[in-house]
Amino acid sequence: MEQSKYKGEIAMYLPEGHSYFHDGIKIISDYGEIDASDADWLMDAEAISQILTEAMAEKDMVYKYILQNLLTTATFYRGSKIDFPLDFEQYLRFQMPFPVTPVFNSTKPGYINLLTPTSHPMVSNGYVNPESIQLLLRGNLRDTIAQLDVIYCPSGVQYKLSYRTHEIGDQGFVHEILACEKREAGGMPSMVSFVFLPALQFEFTEHPLPPFVPSGPVWLHCCSSTIYWLALFQVYPQYDRRSFCPYVPRMQGIQDERMVKYRNVLRLLLRIGTGNNIPDLSDIFVLKGLHFYRLRYNATCDCSLSLAMLFIEFLTIHKEITYNEAMQKYMTFGGQEQHWMRGALQLDSIARNVSTFYYLNCIHVDHLKNLFGIM
Protein backbone atom coordinates (compact mmCIF):
# COMPACT_ATOMS: atom_id res chain seq x y z
CA MET A 1 0.00 0.00 0.00
CA GLU A 2 2.78 2.40 0.98
CA GLN A 3 4.75 1.42 -2.10
CA SER A 4 1.77 2.14 -4.35
CA LYS A 5 1.27 5.51 -2.71
CA TYR A 6 4.98 6.29 -3.11
CA LYS A 7 4.86 5.45 -6.81
CA GLY A 8 1.87 7.73 -7.25
CA GLU A 9 3.74 10.59 -5.63
CA ILE A 10 6.78 9.98 -7.83
CA ALA A 11 4.57 9.98 -10.92
CA MET A 12 3.24 13.42 -10.00
CA TYR A 13 6.69 14.89 -9.35
CA LEU A 14 8.10 17.33 -11.89
CA PRO A 15 11.68 18.62 -12.01
CA GLU A 16 12.17 22.24 -11.08
CA GLY A 17 11.17 24.64 -13.85
CA HIS A 18 9.15 21.98 -15.69
CA SER A 19 5.45 21.80 -16.40
CA TYR A 20 2.93 19.30 -17.62
CA PHE A 21 2.42 19.98 -21.30
CA HIS A 22 -1.31 20.60 -20.90
CA ASP A 23 -0.67 23.18 -18.17
CA GLY A 24 2.16 24.78 -20.10
CA ILE A 25 0.12 25.13 -23.27
CA LYS A 26 -2.57 26.96 -21.31
CA ILE A 27 0.08 29.36 -19.98
CA ILE A 28 1.21 30.06 -23.55
CA SER A 29 -2.36 30.67 -24.72
CA ASP A 30 -2.78 33.20 -21.91
CA TYR A 31 0.02 35.24 -23.51
CA GLY A 32 -2.44 35.81 -26.36
CA GLU A 33 -5.04 37.39 -24.08
CA ILE A 34 -5.73 40.94 -25.22
CA ASP A 35 -4.88 43.86 -22.94
CA ALA A 36 -7.55 45.52 -20.82
CA SER A 37 -7.21 48.68 -22.92
CA ASP A 38 -8.46 46.73 -25.95
CA ALA A 39 -11.41 45.09 -24.19
CA ASP A 40 -13.98 47.30 -25.96
CA TRP A 41 -12.80 46.42 -29.48
CA LEU A 42 -16.15 44.81 -30.29
CA MET A 43 -17.82 48.23 -30.13
CA ASP A 44 -15.48 49.44 -32.87
CA ALA A 45 -16.13 46.28 -34.89
CA GLU A 46 -19.87 46.88 -34.58
CA ALA A 47 -19.48 50.47 -35.78
CA ILE A 48 -17.38 49.34 -38.76
CA SER A 49 -19.97 46.68 -39.63
CA GLN A 50 -22.82 49.16 -39.47
CA ILE A 51 -21.11 51.86 -41.54
CA LEU A 52 -20.01 49.38 -44.17
CA THR A 53 -23.44 47.73 -44.38
CA GLU A 54 -25.18 51.07 -44.80
CA ALA A 55 -22.76 52.09 -47.54
CA MET A 56 -23.24 48.78 -49.35
CA ALA A 57 -27.04 49.03 -49.02
CA GLU A 58 -26.90 52.29 -50.99
CA LYS A 59 -25.62 50.27 -53.94
CA ASP A 60 -28.22 47.51 -53.53
CA MET A 61 -30.63 46.92 -50.66
CA VAL A 62 -29.85 43.20 -50.83
CA TYR A 63 -26.55 43.88 -49.02
CA LYS A 64 -28.46 44.97 -45.93
CA TYR A 65 -29.47 41.32 -45.65
CA ILE A 66 -26.23 39.74 -46.87
CA LEU A 67 -24.09 41.68 -44.37
CA GLN A 68 -26.54 41.43 -41.48
CA ASN A 69 -24.32 38.99 -39.53
CA LEU A 70 -20.99 40.53 -40.50
CA LEU A 71 -20.09 41.23 -36.86
CA THR A 72 -20.00 37.50 -36.03
CA THR A 73 -17.09 37.05 -38.46
CA ALA A 74 -14.92 39.68 -36.72
CA THR A 75 -11.54 39.04 -35.11
CA PHE A 76 -9.42 41.52 -33.18
CA TYR A 77 -5.67 41.28 -32.94
CA ARG A 78 -2.75 43.43 -31.93
CA GLY A 79 0.59 41.77 -32.57
CA SER A 80 0.26 38.21 -31.30
CA LYS A 81 -2.76 38.93 -29.09
CA ILE A 82 -6.11 37.85 -30.48
CA ASP A 83 -9.79 37.91 -29.57
CA PHE A 84 -13.13 37.17 -31.23
CA PRO A 85 -16.75 37.04 -30.06
CA LEU A 86 -18.06 33.75 -28.70
CA ASP A 87 -20.72 33.72 -31.43
CA PHE A 88 -17.87 33.71 -33.96
CA GLU A 89 -18.66 32.12 -37.31
CA GLN A 90 -16.67 31.43 -40.43
CA TYR A 91 -19.75 31.64 -42.66
CA LEU A 92 -21.52 34.90 -43.34
CA ARG A 93 -25.05 33.57 -42.98
CA PHE A 94 -27.81 35.47 -44.74
CA GLN A 95 -31.27 35.18 -46.23
CA MET A 96 -32.36 36.88 -49.41
CA PRO A 97 -35.03 39.60 -49.13
CA PHE A 98 -37.08 37.73 -51.73
CA PRO A 99 -38.55 34.20 -51.78
CA VAL A 100 -36.04 31.41 -52.41
CA THR A 101 -37.03 27.74 -52.63
CA PRO A 102 -34.44 24.92 -52.49
CA VAL A 103 -34.82 22.34 -55.26
CA PHE A 104 -33.46 18.90 -54.38
CA ASN A 105 -32.59 16.08 -56.77
CA SER A 106 -32.06 12.53 -55.53
CA THR A 107 -29.82 11.74 -58.52
CA LYS A 108 -27.45 14.55 -57.48
CA PRO A 109 -27.92 14.59 -53.70
CA GLY A 110 -24.85 16.71 -52.97
CA TYR A 111 -26.10 19.65 -55.01
CA ILE A 112 -29.19 21.83 -54.88
CA ASN A 113 -30.60 24.70 -56.92
CA LEU A 114 -32.35 27.72 -55.42
CA LEU A 115 -35.47 28.71 -57.32
CA THR A 116 -36.80 32.27 -57.15
CA PRO A 117 -39.40 34.24 -59.12
CA THR A 118 -37.46 37.48 -58.58
CA SER A 119 -35.57 39.46 -61.19
CA HIS A 120 -32.21 40.54 -59.79
CA PRO A 121 -28.55 40.66 -60.95
CA MET A 122 -27.84 37.76 -58.57
CA VAL A 123 -30.51 35.64 -60.28
CA SER A 124 -30.11 33.85 -63.61
CA ASN A 125 -33.05 32.26 -65.45
CA GLY A 126 -35.12 31.96 -62.30
CA TYR A 127 -32.34 30.56 -60.09
CA VAL A 128 -30.02 32.21 -57.58
CA ASN A 129 -26.56 32.28 -59.15
CA PRO A 130 -23.71 31.72 -56.65
CA GLU A 131 -21.05 33.03 -59.01
CA SER A 132 -22.97 36.28 -59.53
CA ILE A 133 -23.35 36.75 -55.77
CA GLN A 134 -19.62 36.28 -55.21
CA LEU A 135 -18.52 38.51 -58.08
CA LEU A 136 -20.99 41.29 -57.28
CA LEU A 137 -20.15 41.13 -53.59
CA ARG A 138 -16.44 41.30 -54.35
CA GLY A 139 -16.79 44.20 -56.76
CA ASN A 140 -19.10 46.24 -54.54
CA LEU A 141 -17.04 45.62 -51.40
CA ARG A 142 -13.89 46.67 -53.23
CA ASP A 143 -15.52 49.88 -54.51
CA THR A 144 -17.21 50.74 -51.21
CA ILE A 145 -14.08 50.19 -49.14
CA ALA A 146 -12.04 52.29 -51.56
CA GLN A 147 -14.61 55.08 -51.27
CA LEU A 148 -14.84 54.94 -47.47
CA ASP A 149 -11.06 54.55 -47.06
CA VAL A 150 -11.11 55.47 -43.35
CA ILE A 151 -13.77 54.91 -40.69
CA TYR A 152 -13.98 57.03 -37.54
CA CYS A 153 -15.38 55.02 -34.64
CA PRO A 154 -17.17 56.45 -31.57
CA SER A 155 -14.19 55.30 -29.47
CA GLY A 156 -12.09 57.95 -31.22
CA VAL A 157 -10.01 55.38 -33.10
CA GLN A 158 -9.59 55.78 -36.86
CA TYR A 159 -9.33 52.66 -38.99
CA LYS A 160 -7.86 52.39 -42.47
CA LEU A 161 -9.85 49.90 -44.55
CA SER A 162 -8.57 47.34 -47.02
CA TYR A 163 -10.03 44.29 -48.73
CA ARG A 164 -8.81 41.07 -50.30
CA THR A 165 -10.08 37.67 -51.36
CA HIS A 166 -8.53 34.22 -51.51
CA GLU A 167 -9.67 31.54 -53.93
CA ILE A 168 -10.52 28.17 -52.39
CA GLY A 169 -11.62 26.06 -55.33
CA ASP A 170 -15.25 25.30 -56.04
CA GLN A 171 -16.59 27.76 -53.47
CA GLY A 172 -15.01 30.73 -55.21
CA PHE A 173 -13.19 32.74 -52.59
CA VAL A 174 -13.03 33.78 -48.97
CA HIS A 175 -13.46 37.49 -48.29
CA GLU A 176 -11.49 39.58 -45.81
CA ILE A 177 -12.28 43.13 -44.76
CA LEU A 178 -9.40 44.52 -42.73
CA ALA A 179 -9.58 47.63 -40.55
CA CYS A 180 -6.15 48.79 -39.35
CA GLU A 181 -5.83 51.42 -36.64
CA LYS A 182 -4.23 54.66 -37.82
CA ARG A 183 -1.60 55.71 -35.28
CA GLU A 184 0.37 58.93 -35.24
CA ALA A 185 2.74 57.64 -32.58
CA GLY A 186 4.64 54.36 -32.69
CA GLY A 187 3.50 51.05 -31.32
CA MET A 188 1.62 48.07 -32.65
CA PRO A 189 -1.69 49.05 -34.29
CA SER A 190 -4.88 47.18 -33.50
CA MET A 191 -6.59 45.28 -36.31
CA VAL A 192 -10.18 44.24 -36.82
CA SER A 193 -10.52 41.54 -39.45
CA PHE A 194 -13.75 40.21 -40.95
CA VAL A 195 -13.06 36.90 -42.72
CA PHE A 196 -15.98 34.97 -44.16
CA LEU A 197 -17.52 32.68 -46.73
CA PRO A 198 -21.03 33.83 -47.70
CA ALA A 199 -23.72 31.16 -47.40
CA LEU A 200 -27.50 31.22 -47.69
CA GLN A 201 -29.33 30.12 -44.55
CA PHE A 202 -32.49 28.01 -44.39
CA GLU A 203 -34.49 27.08 -41.30
CA PHE A 204 -35.23 23.39 -40.82
CA THR A 205 -38.80 24.21 -39.83
CA GLU A 206 -39.45 25.87 -43.18
CA HIS A 207 -37.19 23.86 -45.49
CA PRO A 208 -36.25 20.45 -44.03
CA LEU A 209 -33.51 18.49 -45.77
CA PRO A 210 -34.63 15.28 -47.51
CA PRO A 211 -33.08 12.11 -46.05
CA PHE A 212 -31.02 11.45 -49.20
CA VAL A 213 -29.06 14.71 -48.85
CA PRO A 214 -25.52 14.33 -47.43
CA SER A 215 -25.54 17.28 -45.05
CA GLY A 216 -22.10 17.10 -43.47
CA PRO A 217 -21.12 16.30 -39.88
CA VAL A 218 -23.63 16.96 -37.13
CA TRP A 219 -23.00 16.04 -33.50
CA LEU A 220 -26.32 15.99 -31.70
CA HIS A 221 -24.58 15.36 -28.39
CA CYS A 222 -22.59 18.58 -28.95
CA CYS A 223 -25.58 20.76 -29.75
CA SER A 224 -28.86 21.00 -27.91
CA SER A 225 -30.56 21.90 -31.16
CA THR A 226 -29.80 22.18 -34.85
CA ILE A 227 -31.81 25.10 -36.17
CA TYR A 228 -30.61 25.80 -39.69
CA TRP A 229 -28.67 24.46 -42.62
CA LEU A 230 -26.61 26.36 -45.17
CA ALA A 231 -26.44 26.42 -48.94
CA LEU A 232 -22.72 26.75 -49.65
CA PHE A 233 -21.69 28.36 -52.90
CA GLN A 234 -20.45 26.17 -55.72
CA VAL A 235 -18.93 28.70 -58.10
CA TYR A 236 -17.18 26.10 -60.24
CA PRO A 237 -19.58 23.18 -59.80
CA GLN A 238 -19.43 19.76 -61.36
CA TYR A 239 -22.93 19.91 -62.80
CA ASP A 240 -24.08 23.45 -63.60
CA ARG A 241 -23.51 27.07 -62.65
CA ARG A 242 -26.58 27.28 -60.42
CA SER A 243 -25.42 24.73 -57.86
CA PHE A 244 -25.18 25.08 -54.12
CA CYS A 245 -24.05 22.48 -51.61
CA PRO A 246 -26.31 21.74 -48.59
CA TYR A 247 -24.39 21.67 -45.32
CA VAL A 248 -25.36 21.50 -41.66
CA PRO A 249 -22.71 23.34 -39.60
CA ARG A 250 -21.82 22.13 -36.16
CA MET A 251 -21.86 24.10 -32.91
CA GLN A 252 -24.92 26.18 -33.77
CA GLY A 253 -25.60 28.80 -31.13
CA ILE A 254 -22.82 27.56 -28.85
CA GLN A 255 -21.10 30.30 -26.82
CA ASP A 256 -19.53 28.34 -23.98
CA GLU A 257 -16.12 26.91 -23.09
CA ARG A 258 -15.89 25.14 -26.44
CA MET A 259 -15.66 28.46 -28.25
CA VAL A 260 -13.20 29.71 -25.64
CA LYS A 261 -11.11 26.64 -26.48
CA TYR A 262 -11.21 27.52 -30.19
CA ARG A 263 -10.15 31.05 -29.37
CA ASN A 264 -7.22 29.77 -27.32
CA VAL A 265 -6.18 27.45 -30.17
CA LEU A 266 -6.09 30.37 -32.59
CA ARG A 267 -4.00 32.27 -30.05
CA LEU A 268 -1.54 29.37 -29.89
CA LEU A 269 -1.33 29.11 -33.68
CA LEU A 270 -0.78 32.85 -34.04
CA ARG A 271 1.86 32.81 -31.31
CA ILE A 272 3.81 29.90 -32.79
CA GLY A 273 3.53 31.47 -36.24
CA THR A 274 4.83 34.89 -35.23
CA GLY A 275 7.45 33.42 -32.91
CA ASN A 276 8.91 31.17 -35.61
CA ASN A 277 8.43 33.53 -38.57
CA ILE A 278 5.90 31.32 -40.36
CA PRO A 279 3.95 33.75 -42.57
CA ASP A 280 0.81 31.63 -42.95
CA LEU A 281 0.44 31.03 -39.21
CA SER A 282 0.96 34.75 -38.61
CA ASP A 283 -2.02 35.58 -40.82
CA ILE A 284 -5.55 35.72 -39.39
CA PHE A 285 -6.86 35.19 -42.91
CA VAL A 286 -5.18 31.78 -43.06
CA LEU A 287 -5.91 30.83 -39.46
CA LYS A 288 -9.63 31.39 -39.79
CA GLY A 289 -9.59 29.52 -43.08
CA LEU A 290 -7.98 26.65 -41.21
CA HIS A 291 -10.73 26.87 -38.61
CA PHE A 292 -13.32 26.69 -41.40
CA TYR A 293 -11.56 23.74 -43.02
CA ARG A 294 -11.53 21.70 -39.83
CA LEU A 295 -15.14 22.42 -38.92
CA ARG A 296 -16.33 21.32 -42.32
CA TYR A 297 -14.14 18.33 -43.08
CA ASN A 298 -12.93 16.88 -39.78
CA ALA A 299 -15.14 14.29 -38.12
CA THR A 300 -13.64 14.66 -34.64
CA CYS A 301 -16.07 15.85 -32.01
CA ASP A 302 -14.68 18.76 -30.00
CA CYS A 303 -16.25 17.83 -26.68
CA SER A 304 -13.63 15.25 -25.76
CA LEU A 305 -10.57 17.15 -27.03
CA SER A 306 -8.28 19.04 -24.69
CA LEU A 307 -6.85 22.43 -25.64
CA ALA A 308 -3.48 20.80 -26.34
CA MET A 309 -4.99 18.06 -28.52
CA LEU A 310 -7.12 20.50 -30.50
CA PHE A 311 -4.06 22.70 -31.06
CA ILE A 312 -2.04 19.73 -32.32
CA GLU A 313 -4.89 18.74 -34.62
CA PHE A 314 -5.00 22.23 -36.16
CA LEU A 315 -1.22 22.31 -36.46
CA THR A 316 -1.20 18.91 -38.17
CA ILE A 317 -3.90 19.92 -40.64
CA HIS A 318 -1.96 23.06 -41.55
CA LYS A 319 1.28 21.08 -41.84
CA GLU A 320 -0.32 18.62 -44.25
CA ILE A 321 -1.88 21.37 -46.36
CA THR A 322 1.43 23.27 -46.47
CA TYR A 323 3.40 20.14 -47.36
CA ASN A 324 1.00 19.15 -50.16
CA GLU A 325 1.09 22.65 -51.66
CA ALA A 326 4.89 22.77 -51.44
CA MET A 327 5.23 19.33 -53.01
CA GLN A 328 2.94 20.34 -55.85
CA LYS A 329 5.08 23.42 -56.55
CA TYR A 330 8.24 21.33 -56.21
CA MET A 331 6.98 18.85 -58.81
CA THR A 332 5.68 21.59 -61.12
CA PHE A 333 8.64 23.96 -61.10
CA GLY A 334 11.46 21.50 -60.58
CA GLY A 335 13.69 20.19 -57.85
CA GLN A 336 16.15 23.06 -58.15
CA GLU A 337 13.65 25.31 -56.39
CA GLN A 338 14.45 24.04 -52.90
CA HIS A 339 12.74 26.96 -51.17
CA TRP A 340 9.32 25.48 -51.99
CA MET A 341 9.92 22.85 -49.32
CA ARG A 342 11.75 24.95 -46.73
CA GLY A 343 8.68 26.29 -44.97
CA ALA A 344 6.95 22.91 -45.03
CA LEU A 345 9.95 21.19 -43.47
CA GLN A 346 10.23 23.88 -40.79
CA LEU A 347 6.57 23.43 -39.92
CA ASP A 348 6.98 19.66 -39.88
CA SER A 349 9.85 19.97 -37.40
CA ILE A 350 7.79 22.24 -35.12
CA ALA A 351 4.78 19.91 -35.27
CA ARG A 352 6.98 16.93 -34.38
CA ASN A 353 8.43 18.75 -31.38
CA VAL A 354 4.98 19.75 -30.15
CA SER A 355 3.69 16.19 -30.52
CA THR A 356 6.72 14.76 -28.72
CA PHE A 357 6.27 17.03 -25.72
CA TYR A 358 2.55 16.31 -25.73
CA TYR A 359 3.16 12.57 -25.34
CA LEU A 360 5.98 13.06 -22.83
CA ASN A 361 3.66 15.44 -20.96
CA CYS A 362 6.66 17.13 -19.37
CA ILE A 363 8.59 20.13 -20.65
CA HIS A 364 10.78 22.84 -19.21
CA VAL A 365 8.78 26.07 -19.21
CA ASP A 366 11.65 27.99 -20.83
CA HIS A 367 11.88 25.36 -23.56
CA LEU A 368 8.15 25.65 -24.17
CA LYS A 369 8.40 29.43 -24.39
CA ASN A 370 11.29 29.09 -26.81
CA LEU A 371 9.25 26.69 -28.95
CA PHE A 372 6.64 29.44 -29.31
CA GLY A 373 9.23 32.16 -29.84
CA ILE A 374 8.43 33.98 -26.60
CA MET A 375 12.03 34.10 -25.34
N, C-alpha and C positions, 0 to 999 in steps of 0.2 A: 504493500500500500504506500509506504513512504517512498519506495523507489519510483513508483508510478507518479507520485506527486512531484518528486524531484525532476523526473524527465519532463513533466509538463512545464515546470518552471524554467528549465533549460531551453525548451522549445520557444518560450516567449521572450527569452533574453536577446537583446540586440547590442552589438558593439557600440561603443560611444560614437556619436555623430552619425549613426545609421538610422534608417527609418524603414518601416514596411512600405513596399512599393505603393500600395493603395493609399496609405496615409500621405506619402510623399507627393503623389500625383495630385492629391487634393490641395496640398500646400502650393504647388506650382499653379494650379488653376486659380487659386486666390490672388496670385500676382496679376491676373487679368481682370480683376474686379475694378470697375471704373471708380474714379475719385468722387468724393462727395460733391465737389463743385460741378460735376457733370451729371448729377442725379436727375436733373430736370430736362435732359436732352429730348425726351419724348414729346414735350410741349413744342419744341422747335420742329421736330419731325412732323407733328400734327399740323403746324402752321404751313410747312413746306408742302405737305400733301394737299391741304385745302387750297392754297394759292395755285398750285399746279393744276389741280382738278378744275378749278374755275376757269383758268386760262384755256385749258383743253376743251372745256364745254362750250366756249365761245366759237370754236371751230366746228364742233358737232356735239349736240346734246347727248349722244350715245356715250361719250367719254365720262359723263357724270356718273354713269352706271358702271362702266368698265373700271374706273379708278376708285370706286367707292371704298374698297378694302385695301387701298395702297398702304396705309399706315401699318398694317399687319406684316408687311414685307420689309419693314425698316430695320436697320442695324446701325448702332452707334459704335464708333471706335476712335480712339486717340492713341496713336502708337500701337502698342501691343495689348491695350486694354479694350475690351469689347463688351457690348451689352445689346440685348434685343428684348422686345416685349414677350411675355409668356404666351400670348396668342399668336406668336410668330408663325408665318406660313411661307412656303416657297412658291405656292401658286397664288396668282392674283385672281381670286374667285369673283365672278360677276355674272349677272343675268342681263339679258338684252331688254331694252324698254319696249319691245314688241313681242308678240307671241312666237315661240319657237317650240317645235314638236320633234322629239327624237324619233328617228325611223330605224328600226332594228331589222337585221337580216340574218336568219339562222345559218345561211350558207357562208356568211362572212361575219362571224360572231364578234371578232375583235375590232370591227369598224362600225360606225354609225353615221348617218346623215342627219342634219338638222333642218327640217322643213319649216319655212316661214312664208306667209303671204305678203310680207312687207317688201317694198322697194327701197333699197338702201345700197350705198357703195360696198358694204360688207356682205351683200347678198348677191348670189349669181344664180339665175334661172330658178328662183324659188327656194334656194338652199343657202344657208349661212356658209360663207367661204372662209376657211381658216387662214389661207394665204393672204387674202385681202385684209383680214383683221390685223394680221401681223405687220404687213407692209404699211398699211395706213397708220397703225399705232406708232410704228417706228418713225415714219416721216413726220407725223404731227408732233410727236414728242421731241424730235430733233429740232423742228422749227420753233416750237413753243419755248423750249429750254434756251435756245439761242436768243430768242426775243427777250425772255425774262432776265437772263444772264446772272443777276444777283437777286437774292431774296433777303429782305430785312425781317427778322423775326421779332415778336414782342419782347423776347429776352434781351434784345439789343445786339444780338449776334448777327453778322452778315454772312451769308453763305453764297459762294460761287458755285453755279450749277454746271454740270457736264453730263454727258449721256453716251452710252455705248451699248452694243449688243454682242452676243457671242453665239455663233451657230452651233447647234447640238443635233444635227441630223434631221430626222423626219419631223421633229417638232418646230423646226424653223430656228428660232434663237431665243436666248434668255436676254431680258432687258435689265440694264442697270442705270438708275438715276443717282448721281453722286452729288451731294452738297458738301462743299469743303469750306470750313470757316476761314474768313478773310481776317488776317491778323497783321496789325501794323508792327507790333513788337515781335521778337523771336518766340521760340517755343513750338511745340508740336500742335498743329491745328486739329480741331475735332472734325470728324467726318460723319455724315449721315448718309447711309447707302440703302437704296431701295432696289433689291434684286428679285426678279420674279419671272415666272412663266404664266402668261394669261391662260385661263381655263374657264369655260362656261359651267355654271353650277346648276344642278337640278335636284329638287327635293324628292326623296323616295316616296313621300306621300302622294305627290302629284304625278311623278314619272318613275314608277318602279322598274328595276332592271329585270328583263326576262332571265329565266334560269340558265339559258344557254350562253349568256354573255360572260366572258372571262373578265372579271372586274378588278383583278389585282388583289394584293394581300389585305385581309381584314382580320384583326384580332379582337374578337368579341370580348375576351377576358381583359383586354387592355382598355376598351372603351365601354362606357355604360350605354351609349347609344350611337348609332350610325345614322346621321340625319340626311346627308346629301352624297351625291356622286358627281364626278366631274367629267366633262367632255374635253379631253386633251387634244390640242391641235395636231393635225397630221398634215404638215405643209407639203411634204414630198411623199405622199402615200403610195401604197402598193397598188391600190385599185383605182381611185379617181381623186380629183382635186377638191372634193367636197367632204372628205372623210375626217372624222374625229375618232378618238379612241376612248371608250368608257373606262373609267378608273375610280375605284373607291379608296380615297386616302385614309391612312390610319391616323389615330390620335386626334380625332375630331373633337374640338371643344376642350381639349385637355390643357390645363394651365397649372399643373402641380409640379412635384419634384422631378418628374420625367422631363419636362421642358427645361428645368434648371440644369439637369444633367446634360442635355443637349447644348445648352449655353456654355457650360463648363468645358465640354469637349471642343467646341469651337475656340474657346480661349486657349486650350492646350495646343490645338493645331496652329493657331496664329502665333503663339509664343515659340513653338519649336520651329516654325517657318521663319520668323524674323530673327531668331537667335542663331540659326544655321544658314541664313542667307539663301533660303529656298523661295524663289519668287512666287511660285504658285500658292504655297502655303502661307504667304504673306499677303494674299489677295482675298479680300472678303468675297469678291465675285466668284472666285474658284471654290472657296470654302462652302459657300451656301449652295453652289452647284453640286458639291460633293454631298451635302446634306440631302438635297433633293434626290440625287442618284440612289443613295442608300434607302431612303424612305420608299422609293418606288420599287426598287429591284431586289432588296435584301429581305429574306424571309425571316430573319431573326427577330423575335419579339423583344422589345426593349425592357420589359418589366424585370427580367431576371439578370440583366447585364449591369455590372458595376461600372462606375465612371472609368476606371482603368481599362476594362475590357471593351467598352464602347469606343474609347479613344483609340485603342489598338486596332479595332475593326475599321474605323474611319481611316487610320493611317495606312492600313493594309490595302484598302480599296484604292486610295490615292496612289500608293506605290505601284499597284498593278496597272492602273490606268496610265501612269507616267511611263512605266516600263514598256507597255504595249505601244504607246505613241512614239517613244524613242526608238524602239526596234523597227517600227514601220518606216521612220525617217532614215534609219541606218541602212535598211534594205533598199530603200528607194534611191537615196543619194550616194550610197557607197560607203565602204568600210573606212575610207580615209577620213571621213568626218567623225572623228572620235567624240567630239563634244556633244553629239546627240545623246550619247549614253552616260555622260558624266553626271548629270543631275539625277538620272534614274538610279545609278549605282550609289550615289551619296544618300539618296532617300532609302534605298534598300539597306544600307549599313545602319542608318538611324533606326529603321523599323526593327532590324534584328536586335540591336542593343536594347530597345524598349521592351521587346518580347522576352529577351533573356532576363532582364531585371524583373519583369512581371512574374515569370515562373520561379525565379529565385526568391522573390518577395522580400528582398533585403538589398538596400542600396545606401551608400553614403550620401547624405543630403547634399554635400558639395558636388559630388559626382552627378547627382540628379540635376542640380541647378546648371552644371556645365553642359549636360546633355541638351538642356533647353536654351542654352546660350545666355543664361542669366548672369553668370560670373565672367 
